[in-house]
Amino acid sequence: MKVNRSVWSPSSGWTHEDGGAASNDVDLALVFGATAPMIEARLRDIRQRYPNAYVCGGSTAGEIVGKEVRDDSVVVTAIELEKTELRTAEVTVASADESLAAGQKLAGAIPHAGLVHTFVLADGLAVNGSELVRGLCSGLPPGVAATGGRAGDGERFAHTFVCAGDSVAERRIVLLAFYGEHLRVGYSAMGGWDPFGPERRITRAERNVLYDLDGTSALALYKRYLGEHAKDLPASGLMFPLTVRDPVSGESVTRAVVGIDEAAQSMTFAGDLPEGAFVRLMHANFDRLVDGACAAARASQQMLGVPAELAILVSCIGRKMLLKQRVEEEVEGAIEALSPGAHTMGFYAYGELSPPAPGAACILQNQSMSVTLFAEV
């Protein structure tokens, strides 16, 4: 595997990294940019530089370039797969209700023989991440995991876009499928948030839309907890996610707010909140957020078992909003936990797709740092 990187910024234009994959040999060009117009304006340049590559990516809430986190750039990671085959699939949904079927369609659109891993990029607002993962995993072969992320839109929460080929579009989902006995993959995702306040039962919800907790308005209750931060919803909700506990299995998952409806007194989350489950509010511990990112990287490296050649970091915008000037600390910590020489890239997202640990099922993560490592042997 050979990797190099190109970065475009308004102030300096393109800068290209030396070495790595030759332009004509690049199989995959991962493109992450601050906005859809910024990506669209650069697509022609990218296609010319990497004429044989499959180009995909999306809009972000921040671009990860090595140990640096950017907010106004387009980052292209060019990858030559020397011993691995790449297949791709794309689907567009009319609404979030089609997310389950979209996952099933993607899983059925790729060959299963020799499949090692899948990586997914999805619209961050128009796709129900929980349903997408459920559909995808139901159709993948046993032992084949999915990782990835949902596109972002900074702190605006208006429109998110996924790039595929020569276009950038909303409501799109792209799947990358990797094949071959020479590919090794490691992955993990961890958070670092602390719960507070009493546990409450979800008494009315529809998929990812929450109405009532303990028989009262969830939105009103949530606003009371947020205090002065309530005026900045939904963006401020990312700093106070919910931990959702399944009453049967006891397993918990973090869910972040992505929208509110004052008229309906409802809150929309990035993933499902089933009725009967229990929730608690969470808040950040700065050091534990960084420790969570480091732990995810260590677990991924341990699973990989060989030096990583490519590391894709997908972290949540809520972590970025909280860490602020310290945001690069979680990226630096993750990189330091990897083997030297790994090419690191990624983005801040509206949700991360990853198993929480090796061997576990893929779930929609919120407020986590997910790490996916690749190497060819």
DRENKOL-688575 format. One record per residue (C-alpha): residue in three letters; chain; x, y, z. Coordinates in Angstrom, 3 decimals. Example, Ala and Ser with C-alpha at 12.3 -4.5 7.8 and 13.67 -1.06 7.14 Angstrom:
REM DRENKOL-688575
node aa Ala; ch A; px 12.300; py -4.500; pz 7.800
node aa Ser; ch A; px 13.670; py -1.060; pz 7.140
END
This chain:
REM DRENKOL-688575
node aa Met; ch A; px 0.000; py 0.000; pz 0.000
node aa Lys; ch A; px 1.322; py 3.408; pz -0.985
node aa Val; ch A; px -0.193; py 6.631; pz 0.323
node aa Asn; ch A; px 0.333; py 10.342; pz -0.171
node aa Arg; ch A; px -1.676; py 13.453; pz 0.488
node aa Ser; ch A; px -2.690; py 16.708; pz -1.175
node aa Val; ch A; px -4.211; py 19.683; pz 0.661
node aa Trp; ch A; px -5.995; py 22.710; pz -0.770
node aa Ser; ch A; px -6.608; py 25.860; pz 1.255
node aa Pro; ch A; px -7.903; py 29.304; pz 0.227
node aa Ser; ch A; px -4.657; py 30.954; pz 1.290
node aa Ser; ch A; px -2.080; py 28.665; pz -0.353
node aa Gly; ch A; px -3.949; py 26.637; pz -2.996
node aa Trp; ch A; px -2.704; py 23.081; pz -3.531
node aa Thr; ch A; px 0.234; py 21.540; pz -1.708
node aa His; ch A; px 1.206; py 17.981; pz -2.683
node aa Glu; ch A; px 3.128; py 15.514; pz -0.565
node aa Asp; ch A; px 6.157; py 13.923; pz -2.204
node aa Gly; ch A; px 6.606; py 10.178; pz -2.562
node aa Gly; ch A; px 4.019; py 7.488; pz -2.038
node aa Ala; ch A; px 1.662; py 6.484; pz -4.817
node aa Ala; ch A; px 2.262; py 7.696; pz -8.365
node aa Ser; ch A; px -0.719; py 9.652; pz -9.700
node aa Asn; ch A; px -1.680; py 7.111; pz -12.386
node aa Asp; ch A; px -1.447; py 4.207; pz -9.927
node aa Val; ch A; px -3.845; py 5.604; pz -7.330
node aa Asp; ch A; px -6.867; py 3.323; pz -6.846
node aa Leu; ch A; px -8.752; py 5.364; pz -4.237
node aa Ala; ch A; px -8.814; py 9.090; pz -3.539
node aa Leu; ch A; px -10.539; py 9.967; pz -0.268
node aa Val; ch A; px -11.668; py 13.593; pz -0.299
node aa Phe; ch A; px -12.822; py 15.471; pz 2.790
node aa Gly; ch A; px -13.642; py 19.169; pz 2.645
node aa Ala; ch A; px -15.208; py 21.864; pz 4.758
node aa Thr; ch A; px -18.166; py 22.463; pz 2.411
node aa Ala; ch A; px -19.738; py 20.937; pz -0.674
node aa Pro; ch A; px -18.946; py 23.955; pz -2.926
node aa Met; ch A; px -15.322; py 23.793; pz -1.835
node aa Ile; ch A; px -15.150; py 20.104; pz -2.783
node aa Glu; ch A; px -17.019; py 20.593; pz -6.065
node aa Ala; ch A; px -14.643; py 23.343; pz -7.133
node aa Arg; ch A; px -11.665; py 21.008; pz -6.630
node aa Leu; ch A; px -13.071; py 17.833; pz -8.226
node aa Arg; ch A; px -11.749; py 18.593; pz -11.692
node aa Asp; ch A; px -8.235; py 19.059; pz -10.292
node aa Ile; ch A; px -8.520; py 15.810; pz -8.346
node aa Arg; ch A; px -9.772; py 13.844; pz -11.345
node aa Gln; ch A; px -6.930; py 15.163; pz -13.491
node aa Arg; ch A; px -4.290; py 14.326; pz -10.909
node aa Tyr; ch A; px -5.669; py 10.816; pz -10.210
node aa Pro; ch A; px -7.298; py 9.739; pz -13.491
node aa Asn; ch A; px -7.694; py 6.056; pz -12.569
node aa Ala; ch A; px -8.902; py 6.487; pz -8.986
node aa Tyr; ch A; px -12.335; py 6.069; pz -7.484
node aa Val; ch A; px -12.989; py 9.453; pz -5.854
node aa Cys; ch A; px -15.222; py 9.630; pz -2.789
node aa Gly; ch A; px -15.539; py 11.509; pz 0.466
node aa Gly; ch A; px -17.746; py 14.151; pz 1.977
node aa Ser; ch A; px -18.322; py 17.418; pz 3.769
node aa Thr; ch A; px -17.034; py 17.651; pz 7.314
node aa Ala; ch A; px -17.058; py 19.414; pz 10.642
node aa Gly; ch A; px -13.250; py 19.538; pz 10.457
node aa Glu; ch A; px -10.549; py 17.814; pz 8.434
node aa Ile; ch A; px -7.795; py 15.702; pz 10.015
node aa Val; ch A; px -4.420; py 16.003; pz 8.286
node aa Gly; ch A; px -1.751; py 14.091; pz 10.170
node aa Lys; ch A; px -1.713; py 15.652; pz 13.647
node aa Glu; ch A; px -3.434; py 18.802; pz 12.413
node aa Val; ch A; px -7.163; py 19.635; pz 12.491
node aa Arg; ch A; px -8.331; py 22.073; pz 9.811
node aa Asp; ch A; px -11.633; py 23.906; pz 9.283
node aa Asp; ch A; px -11.375; py 25.422; pz 5.823
node aa Ser; ch A; px -9.638; py 23.015; pz 3.472
node aa Val; ch A; px -9.949; py 20.096; pz 1.089
node aa Val; ch A; px -7.786; py 17.093; pz 1.951
node aa Val; ch A; px -7.152; py 14.313; pz -0.571
node aa Thr; ch A; px -5.585; py 11.038; pz 0.548
node aa Ala; ch A; px -4.394; py 9.072; pz -2.485
node aa Ile; ch A; px -4.076; py 5.310; pz -1.973
node aa Glu; ch A; px -2.513; py 2.694; pz -4.202
node aa Leu; ch A; px -3.662; py -0.802; pz -3.244
node aa Glu; ch A; px -0.811; py -3.093; pz -4.290
node aa Lys; ch A; px -2.294; py -6.419; pz -3.146
node aa Thr; ch A; px -5.938; py -5.587; pz -2.498
node aa Glu; ch A; px -8.996; py -5.326; pz -4.747
node aa Leu; ch A; px -11.489; py -2.492; pz -4.305
node aa Arg; ch A; px -15.192; py -2.626; pz -5.196
node aa Thr; ch A; px -17.697; py 0.166; pz -4.581
node aa Ala; ch A; px -21.436; py 0.679; pz -4.311
node aa Glu; ch A; px -23.617; py 3.774; pz -3.999
node aa Val; ch A; px -27.240; py 4.447; pz -3.086
node aa Thr; ch A; px -29.367; py 7.563; pz -2.599
node aa Val; ch A; px -32.313; py 7.713; pz -0.198
node aa Ala; ch A; px -35.395; py 9.871; pz -0.575
node aa Ser; ch A; px -35.838; py 10.023; pz 3.200
node aa Ala; ch A; px -34.464; py 8.559; pz 6.400
node aa Asp; ch A; px -37.207; py 5.899; pz 6.274
node aa Glu; ch A; px -35.244; py 4.203; pz 3.470
node aa Ser; ch A; px -32.063; py 3.813; pz 5.526
node aa Leu; ch A; px -32.609; py 0.156; pz 6.441
node aa Ala; ch A; px -33.298; py -0.805; pz 2.833
node aa Ala; ch A; px -30.303; py 1.243; pz 1.711
node aa Gly; ch A; px -27.998; py -0.747; pz 3.978
node aa Gln; ch A; px -29.422; py -4.012; pz 2.689
node aa Lys; ch A; px -29.034; py -2.845; pz -0.903
node aa Leu; ch A; px -25.400; py -1.869; pz -0.387
node aa Ala; ch A; px -24.572; py -5.220; pz 1.207
node aa Gly; ch A; px -26.190; py -7.018; pz -1.712
node aa Ala; ch A; px -24.501; py -4.903; pz -4.375
node aa Ile; ch A; px -20.965; py -6.197; pz -3.741
node aa Pro; ch A; px -19.450; py -9.689; pz -4.151
node aa His; ch A; px -19.041; py -11.545; pz -0.865
node aa Ala; ch A; px -16.296; py -13.989; pz -1.835
node aa Gly; ch A; px -12.971; py -12.782; pz -0.451
node aa Leu; ch A; px -14.504; py -9.732; pz 1.217
node aa Val; ch A; px -12.353; py -8.526; pz 4.133
node aa His; ch A; px -13.783; py -5.168; pz 5.224
node aa Thr; ch A; px -16.253; py -2.421; pz 4.304
node aa Phe; ch A; px -15.979; py 1.324; pz 4.855
node aa Val; ch A; px -19.085; py 3.521; pz 4.607
node aa Leu; ch A; px -19.607; py 7.253; pz 4.083
node aa Ala; ch A; px -23.154; py 8.537; pz 4.533
node aa Asp; ch A; px -25.139; py 11.756; pz 4.563
node aa Gly; ch A; px -25.040; py 13.006; pz 8.144
node aa Leu; ch A; px -28.573; py 14.398; pz 8.372
node aa Ala; ch A; px -30.851; py 12.606; pz 5.906
node aa Val; ch A; px -29.826; py 9.043; pz 6.816
node aa Asn; ch A; px -30.803; py 7.160; pz 9.982
node aa Gly; ch A; px -27.448; py 5.742; pz 10.982
node aa Ser; ch A; px -28.852; py 3.006; pz 13.207
node aa Glu; ch A; px -31.110; py 1.689; pz 10.457
node aa Leu; ch A; px -28.345; py 1.933; pz 7.863
node aa Val; ch A; px -25.982; py -0.147; pz 9.997
node aa Arg; ch A; px -28.695; py -2.663; pz 10.816
node aa Gly; ch A; px -29.479; py -3.200; pz 7.146
node aa Leu; ch A; px -25.843; py -3.342; pz 6.112
node aa Cys; ch A; px -24.762; py -5.814; pz 8.783
node aa Ser; ch A; px -27.720; py -8.095; pz 8.098
node aa Gly; ch A; px -26.424; py -8.617; pz 4.565
node aa Leu; ch A; px -22.661; py -8.825; pz 5.104
node aa Pro; ch A; px -20.905; py -12.184; pz 5.485
node aa Pro; ch A; px -20.092; py -13.320; pz 9.045
node aa Gly; ch A; px -16.837; py -11.850; pz 10.281
node aa Val; ch A; px -16.846; py -8.895; pz 7.878
node aa Ala; ch A; px -17.091; py -5.582; pz 9.723
node aa Ala; ch A; px -18.144; py -2.116; pz 8.652
node aa Thr; ch A; px -16.589; py 1.148; pz 9.766
node aa Gly; ch A; px -16.988; py 4.706; pz 8.504
node aa Gly; ch A; px -18.747; py 7.950; pz 9.273
node aa Arg; ch A; px -21.537; py 10.400; pz 8.538
node aa Ala; ch A; px -20.731; py 13.618; pz 6.693
node aa Gly; ch A; px -20.744; py 16.902; pz 8.600
node aa Asp; ch A; px -21.645; py 20.542; pz 8.084
node aa Gly; ch A; px -19.515; py 22.343; pz 10.638
node aa Glu; ch A; px -21.771; py 23.691; pz 13.384
node aa Arg; ch A; px -24.505; py 24.662; pz 10.912
node aa Phe; ch A; px -26.516; py 21.414; pz 10.790
node aa Ala; ch A; px -28.181; py 22.441; pz 7.531
node aa His; ch A; px -26.908; py 20.194; pz 4.708
node aa Thr; ch A; px -24.364; py 17.382; pz 4.494
node aa Phe; ch A; px -22.932; py 15.927; pz 1.308
node aa Val; ch A; px -21.182; py 12.803; pz 0.082
node aa Cys; ch A; px -18.825; py 12.871; pz -2.893
node aa Ala; ch A; px -18.723; py 9.980; pz -5.367
node aa Gly; ch A; px -17.056; py 10.111; pz -8.764
node aa Asp; ch A; px -17.682; py 13.491; pz -10.342
node aa Ser; ch A; px -20.474; py 14.778; pz -8.100
node aa Val; ch A; px -21.320; py 15.861; pz -4.588
node aa Ala; ch A; px -24.853; py 15.143; pz -3.400
node aa Glu; ch A; px -27.127; py 15.013; pz -0.377
node aa Arg; ch A; px -28.869; py 11.806; pz 0.814
node aa Arg; ch A; px -26.095; py 9.649; pz -0.658
node aa Ile; ch A; px -24.317; py 6.664; pz 0.875
node aa Val; ch A; px -21.103; py 5.162; pz -0.499
node aa Leu; ch A; px -19.640; py 1.797; pz 0.423
node aa Leu; ch A; px -16.018; py 0.777; pz -0.157
node aa Ala; ch A; px -15.412; py -2.986; pz -0.166
node aa Phe; ch A; px -11.894; py -4.387; pz 0.248
node aa Tyr; ch A; px -10.853; py -7.893; pz -0.872
node aa Gly; ch A; px -7.815; py -10.112; pz -0.590
node aa Glu; ch A; px -5.822; py -12.278; pz 1.778
node aa His; ch A; px -3.015; py -9.749; pz 2.046
node aa Leu; ch A; px -5.133; py -7.021; pz 3.677
node aa Arg; ch A; px -5.135; py -6.574; pz 7.442
node aa Val; ch A; px -7.638; py -4.306; pz 9.225
node aa Gly; ch A; px -7.894; py -3.072; pz 12.812
node aa Tyr; ch A; px -10.683; py -0.969; pz 14.294
node aa Ser; ch A; px -12.174; py 0.339; pz 17.514
node aa Ala; ch A; px -14.156; py 3.295; pz 18.877
node aa Met; ch A; px -14.277; py 4.821; pz 22.363
node aa Gly; ch A; px -15.746; py 7.903; pz 24.007
node aa Gly; ch A; px -14.714; py 9.266; pz 27.385
node aa Trp; ch A; px -17.940; py 10.970; pz 28.546
node aa Asp; ch A; px -19.276; py 10.891; pz 32.117
node aa Pro; ch A; px -22.982; py 10.368; pz 32.929
node aa Phe; ch A; px -24.772; py 12.610; pz 35.424
node aa Gly; ch A; px -28.269; py 13.040; pz 36.803
node aa Pro; ch A; px -30.936; py 10.349; pz 37.294
node aa Glu; ch A; px -31.667; py 7.597; pz 34.819
node aa Arg; ch A; px -34.984; py 8.064; pz 32.978
node aa Arg; ch A; px -37.105; py 5.750; pz 30.846
node aa Ile; ch A; px -38.019; py 6.523; pz 27.239
node aa Thr; ch A; px -41.831; py 6.487; pz 27.243
node aa Arg; ch A; px -42.479; py 7.823; pz 23.734
node aa Ala; ch A; px -40.185; py 7.712; pz 20.717
node aa Glu; ch A; px -40.307; py 6.892; pz 17.015
node aa Arg; ch A; px -37.013; py 5.500; pz 15.779
node aa Asn; ch A; px -34.563; py 8.386; pz 16.219
node aa Val; ch A; px -37.142; py 10.985; pz 17.336
node aa Leu; ch A; px -37.597; py 11.315; pz 21.099
node aa Tyr; ch A; px -40.764; py 12.817; pz 22.601
node aa Asp; ch A; px -41.180; py 11.790; pz 26.234
node aa Leu; ch A; px -39.041; py 10.688; pz 29.187
node aa Asp; ch A; px -40.910; py 9.342; pz 32.199
node aa Gly; ch A; px -44.125; py 10.566; pz 30.592
node aa Thr; ch A; px -43.059; py 14.215; pz 30.273
node aa Ser; ch A; px -41.596; py 16.299; pz 27.460
node aa Ala; ch A; px -38.017; py 15.222; pz 26.783
node aa Leu; ch A; px -37.195; py 18.542; pz 25.153
node aa Ala; ch A; px -38.416; py 20.585; pz 28.129
node aa Leu; ch A; px -36.466; py 18.375; pz 30.513
node aa Tyr; ch A; px -33.349; py 18.559; pz 28.374
node aa Lys; ch A; px -33.537; py 22.351; pz 28.209
node aa Arg; ch A; px -33.718; py 22.566; pz 31.985
node aa Tyr; ch A; px -30.513; py 20.586; pz 32.249
node aa Leu; ch A; px -28.761; py 22.672; pz 29.593
node aa Gly; ch A; px -29.673; py 26.004; pz 31.178
node aa Glu; ch A; px -28.098; py 28.868; pz 29.244
node aa His; ch A; px -26.810; py 26.429; pz 26.602
node aa Ala; ch A; px -30.414; py 25.652; pz 25.545
node aa Lys; ch A; px -30.601; py 28.775; pz 23.388
node aa Asp; ch A; px -27.936; py 27.332; pz 21.094
node aa Leu; ch A; px -29.716; py 24.052; pz 20.340
node aa Pro; ch A; px -29.265; py 21.847; pz 18.388
node aa Ala; ch A; px -25.534; py 22.595; pz 18.187
node aa Ser; ch A; px -25.097; py 22.859; pz 21.964
node aa Gly; ch A; px -26.766; py 19.456; pz 22.370
node aa Leu; ch A; px -23.585; py 17.858; pz 21.078
node aa Met; ch A; px -21.909; py 18.856; pz 24.327
node aa Phe; ch A; px -24.544; py 16.982; pz 26.349
node aa Pro; ch A; px -25.299; py 13.648; pz 24.680
node aa Leu; ch A; px -27.412; py 10.859; pz 26.131
node aa Thr; ch A; px -26.265; py 7.406; pz 27.069
node aa Val; ch A; px -28.965; py 4.895; pz 26.144
node aa Arg; ch A; px -29.090; py 1.598; pz 28.065
node aa Asp; ch A; px -30.907; py -1.449; pz 26.759
node aa Pro; ch A; px -32.953; py -2.875; pz 29.679
node aa Val; ch A; px -32.507; py -6.456; pz 28.438
node aa Ser; ch A; px -28.868; py -6.695; pz 27.404
node aa Gly; ch A; px -27.591; py -3.920; pz 29.663
node aa Glu; ch A; px -25.480; py -2.573; pz 26.791
node aa Ser; ch A; px -25.198; py 1.197; pz 26.389
node aa Val; ch A; px -24.634; py 3.465; pz 23.411
node aa Thr; ch A; px -24.193; py 7.233; pz 23.178
node aa Arg; ch A; px -26.626; py 9.320; pz 21.151
node aa Ala; ch A; px -26.235; py 12.967; pz 20.123
node aa Val; ch A; px -28.896; py 15.541; pz 19.245
node aa Val; ch A; px -28.960; py 16.643; pz 15.598
node aa Gly; ch A; px -32.253; py 18.562; pz 15.545
node aa Ile; ch A; px -35.204; py 19.818; pz 17.597
node aa Asp; ch A; px -38.835; py 20.550; pz 16.764
node aa Glu; ch A; px -40.382; py 23.138; pz 19.082
node aa Ala; ch A; px -43.894; py 22.586; pz 17.736
node aa Ala; ch A; px -43.792; py 18.830; pz 18.303
node aa Gln; ch A; px -41.647; py 19.184; pz 21.431
node aa Ser; ch A; px -39.339; py 16.532; pz 20.019
node aa Met; ch A; px -35.632; py 15.903; pz 19.694
node aa Thr; ch A; px -34.040; py 14.139; pz 16.724
node aa Phe; ch A; px -30.933; py 12.070; pz 17.356
node aa Ala; ch A; px -28.310; py 10.609; pz 15.044
node aa Gly; ch A; px -29.512; py 7.085; pz 15.897
node aa Asp; ch A; px -32.498; py 5.249; pz 17.298
node aa Leu; ch A; px -33.807; py 5.564; pz 20.863
node aa Pro; ch A; px -36.113; py 2.598; pz 21.515
node aa Glu; ch A; px -39.097; py 2.959; pz 23.837
node aa Gly; ch A; px -38.497; py 1.274; pz 27.175
node aa Ala; ch A; px -34.764; py 1.963; pz 27.174
node aa Phe; ch A; px -33.163; py 4.065; pz 29.885
node aa Val; ch A; px -31.185; py 7.271; pz 29.334
node aa Arg; ch A; px -28.898; py 9.552; pz 31.304
node aa Leu; ch A; px -27.323; py 12.842; pz 30.315
node aa Met; ch A; px -23.576; py 12.983; pz 29.837
node aa His; ch A; px -20.953; py 15.688; pz 30.042
node aa Ala; ch A; px -17.325; py 15.904; pz 29.089
node aa Asn; ch A; px -14.157; py 15.254; pz 30.991
node aa Phe; ch A; px -11.416; py 16.741; pz 28.806
node aa Asp; ch A; px -8.694; py 14.319; pz 29.822
node aa Arg; ch A; px -10.992; py 11.313; pz 29.475
node aa Leu; ch A; px -11.940; py 12.362; pz 25.932
node aa Val; ch A; px -8.280; py 12.352; pz 24.946
node aa Asp; ch A; px -7.708; py 9.088; pz 26.800
node aa Gly; ch A; px -10.645; py 7.549; pz 24.906
node aa Ala; ch A; px -9.086; py 8.444; pz 21.564
node aa Cys; ch A; px -5.748; py 6.952; pz 22.640
node aa Ala; ch A; px -7.427; py 3.772; pz 23.853
node aa Ala; ch A; px -9.298; py 3.352; pz 20.545
node aa Ala; ch A; px -6.041; py 3.677; pz 18.623
node aa Arg; ch A; px -4.246; py 1.165; pz 20.873
node aa Ala; ch A; px -7.054; py -1.369; pz 20.519
node aa Ser; ch A; px -7.050; py -0.936; pz 16.736
node aa Gln; ch A; px -3.285; py -1.366; pz 16.522
node aa Gln; ch A; px -3.420; py -4.472; pz 18.696
node aa Met; ch A; px -6.104; py -5.976; pz 16.466
node aa Leu; ch A; px -4.153; py -5.101; pz 13.311
node aa Gly; ch A; px -1.083; py -6.972; pz 14.544
node aa Val; ch A; px 1.310; py -5.378; pz 12.033
node aa Pro; ch A; px 2.494; py -1.784; pz 11.501
node aa Ala; ch A; px -0.359; py 0.365; pz 10.184
node aa Glu; ch A; px 0.101; py 1.937; pz 6.768
node aa Leu; ch A; px -3.128; py 3.953; pz 6.707
node aa Ala; ch A; px -5.131; py 5.267; pz 9.671
node aa Ile; ch A; px -8.591; py 6.777; pz 9.165
node aa Leu; ch A; px -9.778; py 8.721; pz 12.204
node aa Val; ch A; px -13.453; py 9.675; pz 12.427
node aa Ser; ch A; px -14.299; py 11.750; pz 15.484
node aa Cys; ch A; px -17.515; py 13.481; pz 16.510
node aa Ile; ch A; px -18.154; py 17.197; pz 16.133
node aa Gly; ch A; px -19.307; py 17.284; pz 19.766
node aa Arg; ch A; px -15.813; py 16.323; pz 20.890
node aa Lys; ch A; px -14.344; py 19.073; pz 18.719
node aa Met; ch A; px -16.740; py 21.693; pz 20.102
node aa Leu; ch A; px -15.780; py 20.780; pz 23.648
node aa Leu; ch A; px -12.056; py 20.344; pz 23.222
node aa Lys; ch A; px -11.769; py 23.580; pz 21.181
node aa Gln; ch A; px -8.107; py 24.627; pz 21.161
node aa Arg; ch A; px -7.198; py 21.240; pz 22.621
node aa Val; ch A; px -8.839; py 19.298; pz 19.815
node aa Glu; ch A; px -5.522; py 18.309; pz 18.271
node aa Glu; ch A; px -4.569; py 16.588; pz 21.527
node aa Glu; ch A; px -6.922; py 13.681; pz 20.814
node aa Val; ch A; px -5.547; py 13.319; pz 17.290
node aa Glu; ch A; px -1.962; py 13.494; pz 18.506
node aa Gly; ch A; px -2.709; py 10.976; pz 21.238
node aa Ala; ch A; px -4.242; py 8.548; pz 18.780
node aa Ile; ch A; px -1.291; py 8.873; pz 16.401
node aa Glu; ch A; px 1.221; py 8.303; pz 19.192
node aa Ala; ch A; px -0.530; py 5.023; pz 20.014
node aa Leu; ch A; px -0.008; py 3.760; pz 16.443
node aa Ser; ch A; px 3.071; py 2.258; pz 14.882
node aa Pro; ch A; px 5.443; py 4.880; pz 13.440
node aa Gly; ch A; px 5.007; py 5.671; pz 9.759
node aa Ala; ch A; px 1.229; py 5.324; pz 9.526
node aa His; ch A; px -0.383; py 7.871; pz 7.178
node aa Thr; ch A; px -3.132; py 9.500; pz 9.229
node aa Met; ch A; px -6.204; py 11.295; pz 7.884
node aa Gly; ch A; px -9.901; py 11.614; pz 8.632
node aa Phe; ch A; px -12.639; py 14.042; pz 9.568
node aa Tyr; ch A; px -15.006; py 15.265; pz 12.270
node aa Ala; ch A; px -18.419; py 13.781; pz 11.677
node aa Tyr; ch A; px -22.087; py 13.717; pz 12.609
node aa Gly; ch A; px -21.736; py 10.104; pz 13.773
node aa Glu; ch A; px -19.210; py 7.304; pz 13.559
node aa Leu; ch A; px -19.789; py 3.757; pz 12.299
node aa Ser; ch A; px -17.702; py 1.133; pz 14.064
node aa Pro; ch A; px -17.813; py -1.915; pz 16.281
node aa Pro; ch A; px -16.933; py -0.750; pz 19.800
node aa Ala; ch A; px -14.285; py -3.484; pz 19.988
node aa Pro; ch A; px -12.782; py -6.217; pz 17.779
node aa Gly; ch A; px -15.290; py -8.958; pz 17.106
node aa Ala; ch A; px -18.312; py -6.903; pz 18.166
node aa Ala; ch A; px -21.102; py -5.876; pz 15.803
node aa Cys; ch A; px -20.936; py -2.516; pz 14.063
node aa Ile; ch A; px -23.152; py 0.158; pz 15.601
node aa Leu; ch A; px -23.747; py 3.835; pz 15.067
node aa Gln; ch A; px -21.468; py 5.633; pz 17.487
node aa Asn; ch A; px -21.906; py 9.209; pz 18.660
node aa Gln; ch A; px -19.389; py 11.330; pz 20.508
node aa Ser; ch A; px -16.601; py 8.794; pz 19.998
node aa Met; ch A; px -13.274; py 8.655; pz 18.252
node aa Ser; ch A; px -13.253; py 5.735; pz 15.829
node aa Val; ch A; px -10.022; py 4.417; pz 14.354
node aa Thr; ch A; px -9.732; py 2.165; pz 11.287
node aa Leu; ch A; px -6.272; py 0.880; pz 10.356
node aa Phe; ch A; px -5.161; py -0.772; pz 7.118
node aa Ala; ch A; px -1.996; py -2.597; pz 6.108
node aa Glu; ch A; px -0.994; py -4.963; pz 3.327
node aa Val; ch A; px 1.308; py -7.886; pz 4.092
END
